[in-house]
Amino acid sequence: MSPSNLKNLDTIPAGRLGLIPLESCASLGAHVNDWLVKWRSERREEEDSSLAFEGYRRDSYLIDVNTPRFGSGEAKGVINESVRGDDIYIMVDVCNYSMTYRIAKYTNLMSPDDHFQDLKRVIAAIGGKARRINVIMPYLYESRQSIRKNRESLDCANALQELVNMGVENILTFDAHDARVQNSTPLHGFETVPSSYQFIKALLKCEDDLRIDNENFMIISPDEGSMNRAIYLANVLKVDMGMFYRRRDYSKKVSGLHPVVAHEFLGPKVAGKDVIIIDDMISSGDTMLEVAELLKSRQVRKIFLCSTFGLFTEGLEKFDTAYEKGLIDRVLTTNLAYQSPELLSRPYYVSCDMSKYIALLIDTLNHDLSISRLLNPVDRITRCVNNYKKEHGQSV
């Protein structure tokens, strides 16, 4: 959706816009800021000279913040300018494993716990002086620990309650592992934003021989957990979908889990088709690569792995091998989580930029307008696919 189509000035801003990307999210935050500066500098309305629009157009919306540490490893949040009355948007990437801090003579890698603590330090430094605090946490902290299967902690729910108890009004995340965790904070804003449009847009940009129709294309869910994402995208593209489910041996446990005996496929024939395997994250990548190998044995033409968060916790070697063997053609993930230089250099890797989308969400929320139309990208995906078909001489 183009920002020019938004009637942002129909409502006054909730407060002067302030953007705080923590160091873990500095690069993405800088791109978001660039979009906001560009859009608002192009707007010319009589109202923007009024007091309600004070500070509406600026060279930068970034707030000077840092989180220095003592020699013991303890830290504090410091805000170096006034944020009184501002509408604050704090961005944090809890999966950025490239950052370090010192404890005495040792160097520690920052964990998700450390990033979450820094987020709370900045909120505490604001001290309730901002008009509104919004948190943009692309990868939802502890989202994989959202349900209780045994005597376990419910870390994600606890974290969300901590944030709202500190004064956070809105929490935006992307493709939450289980969006039902929002039940832990029912009286506060919680949105899980899809990345479907960015995947399709990036894929069509780098591939010029695709036919997006029911005879030539298909969406695959690698397991039961991604069914909703696959069903949604398949319905929007008007193509078939299939899924794999894990057949487990529930008579024993290995490393605390029931071992997977086999991956079973449910769906129509896939021979000769191009397929997207879609999931919320690539952690080790074992499941996606096993599914890709099984699909190749069924004579699939091209395989594209799409995942919102590319964590690659066990490195890239297995993906390199799969690419060399022809098991996969592209790996698409967003820039919502840290991307290593090694990942960006891979010939099969495609980065899906989310900065414009985030800026659009912030711009809309700052004017207290509904973002519901931004959370359902059906029209944008349809328009993107139709344009691709026209450019390649295909019937729409």
N, C-alpha and C positions, 0 to 999 in steps of 0.2 A: 504494500500500500504506500502510495506516495504521500509524503507529509504535506504536500500542497493541497491534498484533498481533505485535510483535517481542518475543521473550523475551530482551531485552538483558541482564537480570541473571542469566541462566543461566551467564554467564562474567564474570570480573572484567575491568575495563578493562586495555588494554595499558599504560596510563600515564595520568596526569592530562591531560585534553584541553586542547590549546592551539591556537587558530585565529589564523593570521597572513594576513589578506588584504592584499596589497600595495596601495599607493595606487591602482594601475590597476584594482583589483578591490574597492575599498572599499565601494561601495554594495551589491553582491551579497553580499560577506562580512558586512555588517551584518545583512542579512536572514537569512542562514544562521545567524548567531549567535542571532538572535531565536528561530528555531525550536528550536535546541538548548536554549536557556534555558527555553523554554516546556515542552518535553517532559520535561526532567530535573527541573524543579520540580514536575511532576505525579506523579512516581514516588515511591512510599513503600514501601521494602523494608527489612527488618532489616539486610541486608548493607551498606547504603550508609553505615552509621556505622562500619564497620570501616576499618582502615588502608588496605586495598586500594582503598577508595572515597573516599579523602581528596580533597577538592576536586571531588567529583563534581557537586554542585549549587552553581552560582555565579551571580552576577548577570550575568557576562559571561565568555566564554571567549576574548575577543580579547586578544592579546599586543601590548604597546606596542612597535612597531618603526618605525624610519624609515630613509631612505636619503639623507642630506644630501649636497650636492655642494660642492666647492671652486670657486673662481672660474675655475679652468682647465677645468671641466667634469667632472673626475674625481669619483668618489663613493665612499662606504663604507656598509656596512650596520651599523646600531646596534640592539641589543636592550636595552630599558630595564628589564627584569625577568628574574628567573631562570627558565630553562626546563629545568633539570636534571631528568632523569627523565620529562619530559613526552612525550606522544604528539602531535607537532606536525603540523598540516595547513596548508601554505602555498598560498595562492591567488593566481594572477597572470593578468591579461588582456594578452597580448602584442600585441593588436590595438588597444589604447586609444591612438588618435592625438590625443586631446584634451589630453594632458599635455605640459608644456614644462620646459626647464631652461635656465639661463643659462651661457654661455661668454663671459667678459669682458662686452662691451656687447651681445652678440648673444643672441637667444632661439632655442633649437632645439626642434623637435618631437621627442618621444620615439618612436623606432622600435621594432619588435619586438626588435632587437638590444639596445637599451637596457633594455627590460623584462626580457629574459632575463639580462642582466648583474646587474640589481638582485636577481633571484631568487637567483643564485649568491652575491651578497654577503650576503644574509640567511642562507643555508645556512652560509656561512663564519663568520658571526657567532655562529651556534649552537655552532660549534666542537666538534661531536661530543658535546655534553653531554646532548642530548635522548635519550630512550630509542628513539624512532623518528621519522623524518622522512618525511612523505608530501607529494607535490606534486599539487595540483589545477590543471591547466593546460587550461582548456576548449578553447581553440584551440591545438592542438599546434604548438609553435614549429617553423618550417621544414618543416611537414608536406607542403607541396606539392613540396618537394625531397627526395623519399624514394627515388627510383630514379635510376639512372645511365643516360642515353641516349647520352652521348657522353663526352668528356673533361670530366667535371663532378664537383663535390664532392657528398658525401652528408651534407648539413648536419643533417638530422633525426636520423640515426643517431649522428652525432658529438655532438649536443646531449644525446641520451638517455644516451650513455655518460659524458659529463661529469657529469650529475646523479647517476648511480649510483656513480661513482667518488668523489663528494663525500659519499656516505653516504645518499642517498635510497633508501628501500626500496620505496615504491609510487608509481606515477605514474598519475593518473586524467585522462583526457581525454574529449572528447565527439565522436562521429562523426568519428573520425580520417580524413583524406583517403585514407590507405592503412594499415590496421591492421597489415599485415605488417611494418611498420617495427619492431614489438616484437621481432623476431628479433635486433635489435642488442643487446638486454639480456635474454637468455633466462632468466637466473637471478634476475630481480627482477620484482616485481609491475608489470604494465601492463594497464590496463583502458580500453577505449574504450566509452563509455556512450551508448546511443541516446537520441534526443529524441522518438521516435515518439508516445509517450503524450501528452506535453505539446502536440504539434501537434493531435492529434485532440480533446483536451479543450478547447483554446482555440477551435478551429474550431466545434465543436458549441455552444459557449457564445455565439458571436456570430452564428451562422446558424440560423434556425428553420424552414427549408423544404427541408432536405436529406433524401434517401432513400439510406441507406447499404446498397445492394444491387447485385447484378450488372447489373441493367437500367438503373440510374440513376447509378452512381458508378464511378470508375475512377482508377487511380494511373498517373502518367506519369513515366518517367525521361527527363530532358532529354538525356542522353548515356550512353555505355557505362559511365562511372565510377560512376554512381548506380544501376546495375542491382540490386545486392544490397539497397539500402534500399527500392527500389520493390517488388521481389519480396516482401520480408518484410512490408511494410505491406499489400500487396494480398492476401497469404495470410491475414494476421490478420483483415482486414476481409471476406474471402471475396468479393472483387471482381476484375475483370480488370485487367491492367496492359498498358501499351504503352511503347514506347521510341523515341527518335529517335537516329540515329547520324549522325555527320558524314562526308560524302563529301568527301574532300580531293584536291587536285591535288598528287601527290607528285613531279611533274616540276620544281617550283620552290619557292622559299621567299620569304616576305614577312615582314620583321622577325624572321627566325630561325625562322618556323613555316611549315609547308605550309598554304596558304590553304584555307578551307572552301568547297567548291563548292555544297553543298546539305545540308539536313537531311532525311534520309529517315525515314519513320515505319514502324514494325513493330508490328502489333497489330490488335485487332478494331475495329469501327466505334465512333466516339466521338460521333456526332451525338446531340444531346439530353441528353448526360450532363454531370454535374458532375465535374470532375477536380482532383486534386492533382498539381502538378508538384513533385517533391521532390528536393532536392540537399543537399550538406553545407554549401555556402556560396554566397552571392550576392556576387560580387566586382564586376565592372562591371555584371553583370545582362544582358548582351547575349544570351547563349545562352537564358536563361529567357524573355526577352521575345520572341525570335524564335520559340521553340517555342510560346509563348502565341498569337502571331499566326497561326501555322500551324494550331493547334488551332481557333481561332475560325473560320478559313476552312472547317473541317470541321464547323461548326455545333455546337460544344460550347456548353453552356448557361452554366455558371459555371466560372471558373478561379481556383484558389487556389495561390499560390506559397509553398512551405514550405521553409525553409532554416535549419539550425542557427545559422549565423553570417551575419548581415547586415552585410557590410563596406561596400557601396555606395561603392566607390572612385572612381566617376565621378559621384557626386551622385545626387539623386533626381528630376531633371527628366524623365528618360526614363520613370520609373515613373509620375510625375504624368500625363504625356501618355498612357501606355498605359491608365491608369485612366479618364481623361476620354474616351478612345475606346471604352471598354468592353471592352478586351482582357483586363484582369484585374479580379478582384473583391476579393481580399484578398492581402496579403503578410504572412506569419507568419514571424517569426524569434525566437530566444530572447534572453534578457538575459545570455547568456554572453559576449558581446562588447559593446563600447561602443556605446551607442545615443545618437545626437545628439538634442537637443531638436527639431530640424526633423523627424527621422524619427518621433519619438513624437507629433508633432502631425498627421501625415498621417491623413486619414479612412479610408484603406484599410489602414492598418498595425495589426497585432495583435501585441502582445508576449507571449511565452510565458515565464512565470516559472519558473526552474529552482532557486530557492533551497531550496525544501522538499525536492526530490529530492537535492540535494547534501548537505543536513543529514542526510537519512536514510542516505546512503552513509557519511558521517563517523561518525554515531552507531553504525552497524553495525560498521564497521571498527575503531572504538575498542574494541569488545568482542571483537575477533578472531573475528567471525562471518562466515560466507560471504555474499557479496553477489550470488551467482549469480542468485537469484530477483529481485533488483532490476534486473539487466541484461537481463531478458527480460520486457517489460511486456505480454505477451499477455493475461493475465487482466484487468489494469487497463483495457486498450483495449476488450476485449469487454464488460466491465461498464459502461464509460462509454457505448458505443454502444447497448447494450441499454436503459440508463436513458433515453437520448435518444429511442429509438423508443417506449418506453412513454409518455413525456411527450407525444409528438406523435401518439399513437394509431396507431402503426405496428406491424405484426406483428414479433415478435422471432424 
